[in-house]
Amino acid sequence: MDKVLKLSAIAACASVAAATGCGLALGEETWANVVCVGNADGTGTPLSIPNTGYRSDLRPALSATGAAVAWWGFWVTEDGQGGEIGHREIYVAAASAAASPIELTARGNAWGRYPAISDDGARVAWVGGDADQSYDIFIGAADGATAPVRITGASDYGTAGPTLSGDATKVAWTHYTSTGAAAEADAPTWVADDVWSANADGSGSPLNVTHSTGRDQDPSLSRDGTMIAWASDRNGNLEIYVGSADGTGSPVNVSNDPGDDDEPRLSSNGATVAWRAKELDGPWRVRTASAEGATPSVELSESTEEMSRPSVSADGALVAWAEDHGDRATVYVAHADGSNRATIATSAVKGTQPSLSADGTKVAWTVWQRLRT
């Protein structure tokens, strides 16, 4: 089949998948990761966002009401010399079966991963780069009408895990130092260093928020960008800290756990933090606590297989997460006290990272779905 016709057929097939739900085997030839969006209470039929090619769509991020979703897609093409080129691009679309995804990184050799989206769905942040192999933070308009703003400058370090405040005024990320030689720039060894933040419009200078001699990573901002949660091993093992996003004052250790705690997510109102925990040779857990650290943490779930980064609603009342089960994952949503747990999906992609809308009504995840060709 001609490639253009084949891609068109796949796009049409994805629309069929959206009409009939997520995770359904609809054909015999082509499979791909597809972004699904469903109700956070488990009711109704989830819809899939159209996948217009052989792309694997990953790491969805929902706007506050779940009306818009951003993700990164990966696919491979031939380079004309017997080799392959891997493409990593940022997309955003309305959370609709009739959505037309917009590619935000379709500029020269630019690429992107790990998007974060503002509450109103108008701005998207991601880690990406150009042909110079840099790993920097970019922020762009969700309509793709203007060139994105490069927040960090190309240097000998990498960046990861951008978090965008809900009001799109602040962005924070993990600063990584490369321990690889210059000749290994395409595959350096990265070591987490500190958490940095900056104005999302690119004005001013980036700020080192943590200033720790240990490893600081996985930042998460409150909606107004004044509070931040992150993971740090400054006292030995990884713990969850919450503090002021301007780096002032003394951060609070909210986890106080003998194992490792990482991937925190701070509620938009800055009152609740959720994270995953792993004891040495022990089970994985998802926990929540007051951002002030005044009360003991609450355990929402425990599993012998890996759990995902959790996602939390704006008021801290609901938490979404995924648990790997064999070669698939199950997506759950529960109250922050562990009650009223709902099973949202049982056939998600292993390692999926669900995203809960700030208003707590929608959740997004990825499935491995067959596309009819």
Secondary structure, 3 states (H helix, E strand, C coil): CCHHHHHHHHHHHHHHHHHHCCCCCCCCCEEEEEEEEEECCCCCCCEECCCCCCCEEEEEEECCCCCEEEEEEEEEEECCCCCEEEEEEEEEEECCCCCCCEECCCCCCCEEEEEEECCCCCEEEEEEECCCCCCEEEEEECCCCCCCEECCCCCCEEEEEEEECCCCCEEEEEEEEECCCHHHCCCCCEEEEEEEEEECCCCCCCEECCCCCCCEEEEEECCCCCEEEEEECCCCCCEEEEEECCCCCCCEECCCCCCEEEEEEECCCCCEEEEEEECCCCCEEEEEEECCCCCCCEEEEEECCCECCCEECCCCCEEEEEEEECCEEEEEEEECCCCCCEEEEEEEECCCCCEECCCCCEEEEEEEEEECC
